[in-house]
Amino acid sequence: MSTSPAERVSRFPGRGRYQALVPLGRGGAATVHVARDRTTSTLVALKRLLPHGSRESHLAMLSREARVGALLSHTNCVRVLDFGDDEGEFFLALEYVEGENLDRLLDGCRRRGKSLSQDALAYLLSSVAGGLHAAHELRDESGKALSLVHRDLTPHNILVGYDGTVKVADFGVAKIEVDSTRTRTGEVKGKMAYMAPEQALGEPLDRRADLWALGAIVHECVTLERMWGEGTDVELMRKIALEAPPRLPSESPLAEVYRALVARAPSDRPATAKEAQTKIESALQAEEAALAKGKAELATLVQTLFETERTEMESRIAGTHDITAPPPVVAATTSEPAPRSKLLWLAVATTAIAGLVIASKAATSTAHTAPPTAPSNPNPNPNPNPNPNPNSNPNPNPNREPEPEPAASPPQRAPYAAEGRRDD
């Protein structure tokens, strides 16, 4: 008898290619660790589905993130290095960004009375817009546009390295136009505080919904306060539906750009993230030299604010050692990341398997629960087609994905290194 992915997940992880070192976060469906690639001795961020979290919907989200990562290659996006299962335990190996997420960085600025310089702000926002545009323009291997929408662009999912590098992370709830498990109209994914009106209301959306989220991040970087303030999802929903976003101070060079990004009508926003990037750089007079200076200033800021945390993490990683000899490795054993074609094939195949398992379960459930009727055909069809929805997600939500739906909980830190650390 066949078993579902959830039934096949190993309860003794870490015995294959990747050795988990330091826990970074745990969500409703997955854990994330700093891990060491035993074949290269390099560090990665290892996301693993929990045994009880390996439902097909969560596996589909992990597969979607792997598929996007297999196609996406940009300096301002977190890279996916490997995807697969180790004795039934599904995992995703991601580029490890040594640093903090933007949410923690801005919180540190608030607590320490610091702010982003104009050049650092220009570099940060330009980098985010650049990574976002690369994702929006993504095409599959046949050249077909994916019409990708991130849907969860928040400070938790923007990583700032100690070297000043900025990367967009976590495409686990991304909308892909050709994805058979994509969210249907009326379903909401993402964090309410950064949702465009059309997204919060469950209406059809495109890349311009992410530009609204970018506008909310602009407001937060300039004022160090969340655009809608604090509140429950219900309170935030009311503000989104009935109120206009607060204005930036008129003296801010980004005031006009911000107002365009958070325009209620998508048609009034910039058409692309590339256009938004150009407007941001122009407003902040950010030429190449200024952007380079901004990166250096951003690196100094994050190092200053998190010197203790950085030292502690380095010490914890250095204090770990491999206490077990790893068994033969099934995953790729070269020093290079798994080929993108392999990642894409695994992601698509796993998504298809998850869909088939859901369909099979739904068909069985329908067969057992349907009321008995008098047979009108001596050979009735034993396999009715209930047309199940393979994208149902019973757990509403740093870093999503295979986590509870973020819209149902208050904003929190990203759950993994590549997405920053959560508070314990």
Summary of the structure (lengths in Angstrom):
residues: 424
radius of gyration: 22.3
end to end distance: 41.0
largest distance: 80.3
contacts: 1454
relative contact order: 0.20
helix: 42%
strand: 12%
